[in-house]
């Protein structure tokens, strides 16, 4: 094992003096923790933030799960690591696909860099869609790396995950993917891994099922953050440096009557250009439609070449569109890879979401008024640490993907 600093993706990280735990609370708008502390349900966090660090940062836009988790674990925006959505149009394959295969990743993770220098690494995520990306490059057969999802914990093997049947190991049934228990499972595993596996670096990444359904300060939301508080206190008691951030925020996206407030882009473009002349891509798309109905505040579209400039300008006039940018301008503004982005990048205003065609969205599974994310309005996230910080650059634009640097380079 080397104790030398580790350099990866043009950033350098100090070797951990104590175990470092980074937590990504999926969908955690800053108000969730602020309100939970105010309501007295997070006593550990209230105490630790008084002496630690209570900062705010910006996430990557599109403010979706995959781009931001990969930014957090590479320390760079999507233009570097290549993961610019949960879902994209693969031009080479002429297919719309989930971007959850490591073949799409263009940069090594911080985990791999530390692992290669002898560190022990543990990664536990809620959804299996992230697991292979987060664990890319880790040799889980080495005895120094564990990587599994709570969703597929009962199927974990030593060869694939570095642990056999994590559900049996932790003594808990595999939770429903649509539950707060999916995230609690992660934290319980984190505490036991710290006790038994003793990682140098650990990453715990939750699901935003609760945040999609319950606003800050509501009883169910506060119950979730009280649970989080309990496990953070247990990790702190084990001597860990803990840094928490979020992959994105969360906002209400519905009308006064509770209906999703949607701009159906494919219907608009079909009317303007003819049916099928344009192709709308919703990067929020994933298998978990109960969360959001594939409706978020960021979209891209592929347009006929001879009408691109005109359509980009016309889209700017659509009520609820905050940004209508060319591929080049949008990718420069949001630090995205041009070859994985459409001809136009669209961001809606805070109360709105973007869809394809009305007939293509099955919203029957949405039992509560829609809460979602994806745009600039969900970009502000917490960045918290249980230790005071030193050496922070006051002029630096703080991003959620600075969290490993904060925990390793600045935490005292």
HUKA-V724225 format. One record per run of one state. SS is the DSSP state (alpha for helix, beta for strand, coil for the rest). FROM is the first residue (numbers start at 1). LEN is the number of residues. If there is no record, write none. Layout:
ss = (SS | SS)
from = (FROM | FROM)
len = (LEN | LEN)
This chain:
ss = (coil | beta | coil | beta | coil | beta | coil | beta | alpha | coil | alpha | coil | beta | coil | alpha | coil | alpha | coil | beta | coil | beta | coil | alpha | coil | alpha | coil | beta | coil | alpha | coil | beta | coil | alpha | coil | alpha | coil | alpha | coil | alpha | coil | beta | coil | alpha | coil | alpha | coil | beta | coil | beta | coil | beta | coil | beta | coil | beta | alpha | coil | beta | coil | alpha | coil | beta | coil | beta | coil | alpha | coil | beta | alpha | coil | alpha | coil | beta | coil | beta | coil | alpha | coil | beta | coil | alpha | coil | beta | coil | beta | coil | beta | alpha | beta | coil)
from = (1 | 6 | 9 | 11 | 14 | 20 | 25 | 29 | 30 | 39 | 43 | 52 | 53 | 59 | 65 | 75 | 78 | 82 | 87 | 91 | 95 | 99 | 102 | 105 | 110 | 117 | 121 | 126 | 128 | 135 | 145 | 150 | 153 | 156 | 158 | 162 | 166 | 171 | 181 | 197 | 201 | 206 | 209 | 214 | 219 | 238 | 241 | 246 | 251 | 253 | 254 | 255 | 260 | 261 | 262 | 265 | 274 | 279 | 282 | 289 | 293 | 296 | 297 | 298 | 303 | 305 | 317 | 321 | 327 | 335 | 338 | 341 | 344 | 349 | 353 | 356 | 358 | 361 | 371 | 373 | 376 | 379 | 380 | 386 | 389 | 390 | 399 | 400 | 411 | 412)
len = (5 | 3 | 2 | 3 | 6 | 5 | 4 | 1 | 9 | 4 | 9 | 1 | 6 | 6 | 10 | 3 | 4 | 5 | 4 | 4 | 4 | 3 | 3 | 5 | 7 | 4 | 5 | 2 | 7 | 10 | 5 | 3 | 3 | 2 | 4 | 4 | 5 | 10 | 16 | 4 | 5 | 3 | 5 | 5 | 19 | 3 | 5 | 5 | 2 | 1 | 1 | 5 | 1 | 1 | 3 | 9 | 5 | 3 | 7 | 4 | 3 | 1 | 1 | 5 | 2 | 12 | 4 | 6 | 8 | 3 | 3 | 3 | 5 | 4 | 3 | 2 | 3 | 10 | 2 | 3 | 3 | 1 | 6 | 3 | 1 | 9 | 1 | 11 | 1 | 1)
